[in-house]
């Protein structure tokens, strides 16, 4: 199942898919309320994107084939390993929405 389908099933009314980091930054200006990011999009690092989300206090989660220990410099956020189930996504989203980032990872 595709990520967008999982998010729709979880009740997300609108999903913006950014296939490039620059498109993800454009989405930030659209007033997003939550983000699901990988540590790399099309071979580009998402470190700056994650930092901007954290500084903007926009809750987010990582969904990645990498392990969280591989990227200790990233801002704290729930981490889900690919392939992700709806249950794993729901738990991570709930955590991101209810806990301050200083208590994560």
C-alpha positions as a printed Julia matrix, in Angstrom:
105×3 Matrix{Float64}:
  0.0    0.0    0.0
  1.27   3.48  -0.82
  1.96   6.05   1.91
 -0.76   8.37   0.58
 -3.3    5.53   0.86
 -2.22   4.83   4.46
 -2.58   8.5    5.38
 -5.99   8.76   3.71
 -7.13   5.65   5.62
 -5.91   7.32   8.84
 -8.13  10.33   8.16
 -5.72  12.86   6.64
 -7.98  15.12   4.56
 -5.23  16.32   2.2
 -1.84  14.92   1.35
  0.88  16.74  -0.54
  3.52  14.46  -2.03
  6.9   16.13  -2.5
  9.23  14.11  -4.71
 12.04  16.66  -4.33
 13.31  18.5   -1.25
 12.62  21.88  -2.88
  8.97  20.88  -3.34
  8.79  19.96   0.34
  9.98  23.47   1.24
  7.24  24.9   -0.99
  4.72  22.77   0.92
  5.93  24.4    4.15
  4.78  27.76   2.83
  1.33  26.29   2.14
  0.64  26.09   5.87
  0.99  22.36   6.41
  0.03  21.04   9.83
  1.99  17.78   9.84
  4.75  16.11   7.79
  5.96  12.63   7.04
  9.51  12.71   5.7
 12.3   10.35   4.72
 15.89  11.25   5.5
 16.58  11.32   1.77
 14.27  12.35  -1.06
 15.51  11.52  -4.56
 19.04  11.32  -3.19
 18.84  14.71  -1.44
 19.35  15.06   2.31
 16.34  16.15   4.32
 18.35  17.43   7.3
 17.55  21.07   6.59
 13.88  20.24   6.01
 13.67  18.4    9.34
 15.38  21.3   11.09
 12.94  23.79   9.55
  9.96  21.67  10.61
 11.31  21.46  14.16
 12.03  25.2   14.34
  8.54  25.94  12.97
  7.04  23.58  15.56
  5.32  21.57  12.83
  4.96  18.0   14.1
  6.5   15.36  11.86
  7.67  11.78  11.69
 10.4   10.03   9.77
  9.52   7.03   7.61
 12.7    5.56   6.24
 14.57   2.46   5.24
 17.52   3.81   7.21
 17.92   3.42  10.97
 17.63   6.4   13.34
 21.12   5.77  14.73
 22.53   6.43  11.26
 21.51  10.1   11.54
 22.14  11.35  15.09
 22.26  14.96  13.84
 18.58  14.97  12.85
 16.01  16.73  15.04
 14.13  14.36  17.32
 10.9   12.9   15.94
  9.23   9.5   15.9
 10.85   7.08  13.47
  9.06   4.35  11.5
 11.01   1.83   9.44
  9.89   1.01   5.91
  7.75  -0.75   5.0
  5.37   0.87   7.47
  2.01  -0.52   8.51
 -0.97   1.69   9.26
 -0.64   0.75  12.94
  2.99   1.89  13.04
  2.11   5.13  11.28
 -0.82   5.81  13.61
  1.33   5.25  16.7
  4.12   7.51  15.4
  1.69  10.24  14.33
 -0.04  10.11  17.7
  3.32  10.38  19.47
  4.4   13.34  17.33
  1.14  15.17  17.97
  1.05  14.62  21.72
  4.65  14.75  22.95
  7.11  17.63  22.81
 10.05  16.84  20.52
 12.49  17.03  23.41
 11.14  13.7   24.69
 11.57  11.83  21.4
 14.3    9.51  20.11
